[in-house]
């Protein structure tokens, strides 16, 4: 990615009178996961900065209560073929007409289908993963990726408008930890935690194999998903089911991560890795596979240990190194804190979005 950038204000954007709040409409139809946690984080940060917001989201989101205080919420699944989708499109147009937002922000492709050419509003699609195509983004002024590889992918697919890279920041975390005894785990065990959806790309099968090779290692898997039974069967096959706990989905996994010695992200594909940022915030050292996101912001033996994708022995060795080398462990924890403060602060990222909402589109030269 080129280091230079240019600022190109949109000629049609309204200038805000002094003292008037910035207005933003969000359309979000994602599922529970790391990307959704960042949505909640950003919405609350913008609220703290006095941004007026309105939302269109799927019904029954576990995190709805965390954004209730930030603005009006419309709920709809927005399925392609349904009367409710047609009614939502009409209601969305009325919302834009009445609210007159400065920016409209869609989160991933489905929400971008709602985007319309709307007066002076800046139209933004925020991408937390690599798009398969660009067919829903035609009415957008700018695509925002949370890491450079997503921007490069958009260019490969033919995107010619600006691409901006604005990363994530972790939620505020208290560092409170649960007692290991709650999950029948010895205090002197080497405890590894991992969190996410139980799907093949997350690599939790590899993690079970790695932990099974270390006699004193225990593993807490925080999450749920389609691979749950396969993972439980694998733990039994490897003779490690007595040392592996399936914690279930937790809206806030930080008390479990804080109780551990190591946080691991073994993903075969990972656009960023919000939970790594949270582990850094807590002060737990991280071991990660060299997937897309960690390869961008992690540096081996500086702010984490990095292992080749699907390298079971590499992960087992990394766990043993951190367990036996206090100097390495402390250096990695300090490196994580420093990287978090320098590259992923809430204040800096919220301000980048607010500049974008005001029409200051920085094409990051991808």
VMD Tcl script that draws the C-alpha trace (Angstrom):
set ca {
  {0.00 0.00 0.00}
  {1.33 3.42 -0.88}
  {2.17 5.67 2.06}
  {0.92 8.86 0.45}
  {-2.73 9.94 0.57}
  {-4.77 12.78 -0.79}
  {-7.76 14.50 0.73}
  {-10.57 15.08 -1.75}
  {-13.66 16.79 -0.26}
  {-16.85 15.93 -2.10}
  {-18.25 19.01 -3.80}
  {-21.84 18.09 -3.00}
  {-21.38 17.67 0.75}
  {-23.18 20.18 2.97}
  {-21.04 22.14 5.40}
  {-22.40 21.89 8.92}
  {-23.31 25.11 10.73}
  {-21.30 25.59 13.90}
  {-22.78 23.61 16.78}
  {-24.92 21.34 14.58}
  {-24.44 17.61 15.17}
  {-23.24 15.32 12.41}
  {-25.90 12.82 11.28}
  {-25.26 9.22 10.18}
  {-27.54 6.34 9.14}
  {-26.18 2.78 9.53}
  {-27.53 -0.29 7.73}
  {-26.26 -3.53 9.26}
  {-27.50 -7.08 8.67}
  {-24.53 -9.10 9.95}
  {-24.44 -12.04 12.31}
  {-22.94 -12.20 15.78}
  {-19.14 -12.15 15.77}
  {-16.08 -9.94 15.86}
  {-17.29 -7.60 13.11}
  {-20.51 -7.02 15.01}
  {-18.58 -6.21 18.18}
  {-16.71 -3.52 16.30}
  {-19.99 -2.11 14.96}
  {-21.16 -1.68 18.56}
  {-17.79 -0.19 19.55}
  {-17.84 2.38 16.75}
  {-21.49 3.36 17.25}
  {-20.82 4.09 20.91}
  {-17.63 6.02 20.15}
  {-19.50 8.19 17.63}
  {-22.25 8.74 20.20}
  {-19.61 9.99 22.65}
  {-18.55 12.50 19.99}
  {-22.11 13.81 19.66}
  {-22.95 12.17 16.31}
  {-26.71 11.67 15.77}
  {-27.33 8.14 14.47}
  {-30.15 5.96 13.24}
  {-29.97 2.24 12.49}
  {-31.45 -0.52 10.38}
  {-30.49 -3.94 11.78}
  {-31.68 -7.54 11.88}
  {-34.19 -8.40 14.64}
  {-33.17 -9.97 17.94}
  {-29.49 -9.00 17.87}
  {-27.84 -9.84 21.20}
  {-26.09 -6.48 21.17}
  {-29.13 -4.30 20.46}
  {-29.34 -3.11 24.06}
  {-25.80 -1.77 23.74}
  {-26.82 0.72 21.02}
  {-30.40 1.51 22.12}
  {-29.29 4.78 23.66}
  {-27.53 5.89 20.46}
  {-30.58 6.45 18.23}
  {-33.73 5.11 16.58}
  {-33.56 1.47 15.48}
  {-35.52 -0.16 12.65}
  {-35.51 -3.97 12.58}
  {-35.79 -6.01 9.40}
  {-34.12 -9.14 7.99}
  {-34.06 -7.53 4.52}
  {-34.36 -10.79 2.63}
  {-34.25 -10.33 -1.11}
  {-37.70 -11.73 -1.95}
  {-40.20 -10.56 0.66}
  {-42.86 -7.92 1.16}
  {-41.03 -6.71 4.28}
  {-37.93 -5.96 2.17}
  {-39.98 -3.78 -0.19}
  {-41.56 -1.99 2.74}
  {-38.13 -1.48 4.32}
  {-36.79 0.14 1.15}
  {-39.71 2.57 1.18}
  {-39.25 3.28 4.90}
  {-35.49 3.74 4.41}
  {-36.04 6.35 1.69}
  {-38.43 8.23 3.98}
  {-35.88 8.03 6.79}
  {-33.21 9.61 4.57}
  {-35.61 12.30 3.39}
  {-36.70 13.24 6.91}
  {-33.38 12.82 8.76}
  {-31.13 14.30 6.04}
  {-27.97 12.47 7.12}
  {-24.47 13.66 6.32}
  {-23.42 10.05 5.71}
  {-25.02 6.68 5.01}
  {-22.94 3.70 6.07}
  {-23.65 0.15 4.98}
  {-21.92 -2.77 6.64}
  {-21.05 -5.44 4.05}
  {-22.86 -6.31 0.78}
  {-26.46 -7.03 1.82}
  {-26.85 -3.67 3.53}
  {-25.35 -1.93 0.50}
  {-28.37 -2.96 -1.55}
  {-30.28 -0.27 0.37}
  {-27.93 2.46 -0.79}
  {-29.46 5.11 -3.05}
  {-28.14 8.27 -4.67}
  {-29.20 10.57 -1.89}
  {-28.50 14.30 -2.08}
  {-25.31 15.36 -0.36}
  {-24.86 12.35 1.94}
  {-21.53 10.56 1.71}
  {-22.29 6.94 0.84}
  {-19.91 4.46 2.48}
  {-19.67 0.68 2.44}
  {-17.59 -0.67 5.28}
  {-15.99 -4.06 4.55}
  {-14.71 -6.33 7.27}
  {-13.95 -9.20 4.89}
  {-12.84 -9.78 1.31}
  {-15.76 -9.17 -1.10}
  {-16.60 -11.77 -3.73}
  {-17.89 -9.10 -6.12}
  {-18.85 -5.43 -6.21}
  {-22.38 -5.70 -7.55}
  {-24.07 -4.04 -4.56}
  {-21.66 -1.12 -4.19}
  {-22.44 0.91 -7.31}
  {-24.10 3.79 -5.44}
  {-21.28 4.12 -2.91}
  {-18.76 6.96 -2.95}
  {-16.06 5.08 -1.07}
  {-15.27 1.61 0.21}
  {-13.68 1.31 3.64}
  {-11.65 -1.80 4.47}
  {-10.26 -2.57 7.90}
  {-6.94 -3.77 6.45}
  {-5.07 -3.15 3.16}
  {-5.69 -6.58 1.65}
  {-9.40 -5.84 1.45}
  {-8.62 -2.66 -0.50}
  {-6.37 -4.56 -2.89}
  {-9.14 -7.11 -3.44}
  {-11.58 -4.32 -4.34}
  {-9.12 -2.96 -6.92}
  {-8.67 -6.45 -8.39}
  {-12.45 -6.64 -8.83}
  {-12.44 -3.35 -10.74}
  {-13.30 -0.70 -8.11}
  {-12.15 2.70 -9.43}
  {-13.52 5.06 -6.78}
  {-11.63 5.85 -3.56}
  {-10.67 3.10 -1.13}
  {-9.89 4.05 2.46}
  {-8.31 1.87 5.14}
  {-9.64 2.49 8.65}
  {-8.99 -0.31 11.10}
  {-10.73 -1.33 14.32}
  {-10.30 -0.63 18.00}
  {-11.23 -2.89 20.92}
  {-14.01 -2.22 23.38}
  {-13.17 -0.89 26.83}
  {-12.21 -3.90 28.95}
  {-12.06 -4.13 32.73}
  {-9.44 -6.96 32.91}
  {-11.76 -8.82 35.27}
  {-11.06 -12.55 35.11}
  {-13.12 -15.58 36.06}
  {-11.76 -18.14 38.49}
  {-10.31 -21.14 36.66}
  {-12.08 -23.45 39.11}
  {-15.40 -22.48 37.47}
  {-14.28 -24.54 34.47}
  {-12.43 -27.20 36.46}
  {-9.01 -26.02 35.31}
  {-5.93 -26.20 37.59}
  {-4.24 -22.93 38.51}
  {-0.83 -24.32 37.50}
  {-1.96 -25.52 34.05}
  {-0.83 -23.82 30.86}
  {-4.17 -22.35 29.79}
  {-4.79 -21.37 26.16}
  {-7.96 -19.57 25.08}
  {-9.48 -18.99 21.65}
  {-12.73 -17.34 20.60}
  {-14.91 -17.25 17.50}
  {-17.44 -19.10 15.42}
  {-16.91 -22.85 15.13}
  {-16.35 -22.98 11.38}
  {-13.46 -24.62 9.44}
  {-11.73 -21.34 8.56}
  {-11.13 -20.55 12.25}
  {-8.74 -23.50 12.62}
  {-9.94 -24.69 16.02}
  {-9.37 -28.30 14.93}
  {-5.68 -27.48 14.56}
  {-5.64 -25.88 17.99}
  {-7.11 -28.99 19.61}
  {-4.39 -31.11 17.99}
  {-1.67 -28.75 19.22}
  {-2.94 -28.63 22.81}
  {-3.37 -32.41 22.86}
  {0.41 -32.76 22.37}
  {1.22 -30.83 25.55}
  {0.49 -32.78 28.73}
  {-0.01 -29.78 31.02}
  {-1.94 -27.63 28.53}
  {-5.64 -26.86 28.85}
  {-7.84 -25.14 26.28}
  {-10.96 -23.00 26.59}
  {-12.84 -22.64 23.31}
  {-15.23 -19.68 23.50}
  {-17.93 -19.75 20.82}
  {-20.39 -21.96 19.01}
  {-21.19 -23.02 15.47}
  {-21.62 -25.79 12.95}
  {-18.35 -27.56 13.80}
  {-19.06 -27.93 17.52}
  {-19.74 -31.68 17.49}
  {-16.79 -32.37 15.19}
  {-14.50 -30.44 17.51}
  {-15.77 -32.28 20.58}
  {-15.27 -35.63 18.84}
  {-11.75 -34.60 17.83}
  {-10.90 -33.75 21.44}
  {-12.00 -37.25 22.48}
  {-10.07 -38.88 19.64}
  {-6.91 -37.04 20.71}
  {-7.39 -38.05 24.34}
  {-7.64 -34.43 25.44}
  {-11.36 -33.99 26.17}
  {-10.56 -33.84 29.91}
  {-8.38 -30.76 29.27}
  {-10.61 -28.93 26.80}
  {-13.62 -26.86 27.79}
  {-16.28 -25.72 25.35}
  {-17.36 -22.50 27.02}
  {-20.18 -21.52 24.64}
  {-20.84 -18.15 23.04}
  {-20.04 -15.16 25.24}
  {-20.92 -11.60 24.25}
  {-17.90 -10.56 26.30}
  {-15.15 -13.22 26.24}
  {-12.60 -10.98 27.98}
  {-12.97 -12.45 31.54}
  {-12.10 -15.86 30.09}
  {-9.19 -14.55 28.04}
  {-7.90 -12.62 31.08}
  {-7.77 -15.88 33.08}
  {-5.53 -17.55 30.49}
  {-1.78 -17.64 29.86}
  {-2.01 -17.39 26.07}
  {-4.61 -16.28 23.57}
  {-4.47 -18.08 20.22}
  {-5.90 -17.26 16.80}
  {-5.21 -20.26 14.51}
  {-7.42 -18.99 11.66}
  {-6.77 -20.16 8.12}
  {-8.49 -16.98 6.91}
  {-8.87 -13.89 9.09}
  {-9.48 -10.40 7.66}
  {-8.38 -8.69 10.89}
  {-8.85 -10.31 14.28}
  {-10.65 -8.08 16.78}
  {-10.07 -10.53 19.60}
  {-6.31 -10.12 19.23}
  {-6.74 -6.42 19.95}
  {-8.79 -7.29 23.03}
  {-6.16 -9.78 24.23}
  {-3.50 -7.07 23.86}
  {-5.68 -4.71 25.87}
  {-5.97 -7.29 28.64}
  {-2.24 -8.03 28.61}
  {-2.35 -11.66 27.46}
  {0.32 -12.74 24.92}
  {-0.93 -13.81 21.50}
  {-0.02 -16.67 19.17}
  {-1.54 -16.40 15.68}
  {-1.45 -18.10 12.31}
  {-0.01 -16.09 9.45}
  {-3.43 -15.33 7.96}
  {-4.25 -12.02 6.30}
  {-5.06 -9.77 9.27}
  {-2.41 -10.91 11.77}
  {0.24 -10.85 9.02}
  {-0.54 -7.15 8.52}
  {-0.35 -5.87 12.10}
  {1.62 -8.48 14.03}
  {5.41 -8.88 14.11}
  {6.88 -12.20 15.20}
  {8.55 -12.05 18.63}
  {7.66 -8.36 18.96}
  {3.91 -8.24 19.71}
  {3.13 -11.94 19.31}
  {4.37 -15.27 18.03}
  {3.37 -16.16 14.47}
  {3.04 -19.66 13.09}
  {2.44 -20.97 9.58}
  {-1.18 -21.83 8.81}
  {-2.03 -25.44 9.75}
  {1.35 -26.01 11.45}
  {0.33 -28.09 14.49}
  {3.90 -28.55 15.73}
  {4.55 -24.82 15.29}
  {1.64 -23.91 17.55}
  {2.60 -26.46 20.20}
  {6.17 -25.16 20.18}
  {5.00 -21.54 20.43}
  {2.90 -22.37 23.50}
  {5.86 -24.08 25.17}
  {8.18 -21.14 24.40}
  {5.85 -18.61 25.99}
  {5.27 -20.86 28.98}
  {8.98 -21.33 29.69}
  {10.44 -17.91 28.74}
  {9.25 -15.03 30.95}
  {11.39 -12.47 29.12}
  {9.84 -13.39 25.78}
  {6.38 -13.32 27.29}
  {6.87 -9.88 28.85}
  {8.34 -8.45 25.63}
  {5.37 -9.68 23.62}
  {2.84 -8.26 26.11}
  {4.60 -4.87 26.03}
  {4.73 -4.97 22.23}
  {1.00 -5.67 22.05}
  {0.19 -2.70 24.28}
  {2.43 -0.43 22.21}
  {0.92 -1.52 18.89}
  {-2.59 -1.10 20.27}
  {-1.91 2.46 21.42}
  {-0.12 3.46 18.22}
  {-2.36 1.92 15.57}
  {-5.74 1.01 17.07}
  {-6.86 3.77 19.43}
  {-10.57 4.57 19.75}
  {-10.01 8.31 19.50}
  {-7.97 8.19 16.30}
  {-10.27 5.75 14.50}
  {-13.47 7.58 15.50}
  {-11.98 10.81 14.16}
  {-11.05 9.14 10.86}
  {-14.66 8.08 10.41}
  {-15.95 11.53 11.31}
  {-13.66 13.14 8.71}
  {-15.01 10.66 6.19}
  {-18.61 11.45 7.15}
  {-17.88 15.14 6.53}
  {-16.73 14.36 2.98}
  {-12.97 14.28 3.48}
  {-12.32 11.11 1.52}
  {-8.71 9.97 1.70}
  {-7.87 7.58 -1.14}
  {-5.11 5.51 0.40}
  {-3.40 4.84 -2.89}
  {-4.24 1.15 -3.10}
}
mol new
graphics top color blue
foreach p $ca { graphics top sphere $p radius 0.5 }
foreach p [lrange $ca 0 end-1] q [lrange $ca 1 end] { graphics top cylinder $p $q radius 0.2 }
display resetview
